[in-house]
């Protein structure tokens, strides 16, 4: 018997916080930090915060404050290098 392919949720359970964030942001859309937390419940707040900080410092994502909200999105350069569409 051939095992079936793992579901997308199982795949996310096997990923790192950084790869999960990049996967979430691959479409070029912006997400609030709260939305990121909701989309990646398999990771703790601390794990995602460290991943956002690391990716932001490396220039792969942009973390921007608008009022009382923080927004996260892939940087234009990173999107261009990876061939991802950019919406902004």
Helices and strands as residue ranges (DSSP letters): H 8-13, H 17-24, E 31-32, H 33-39, H 45-57, E 61-66, E 69-74, H 76-81
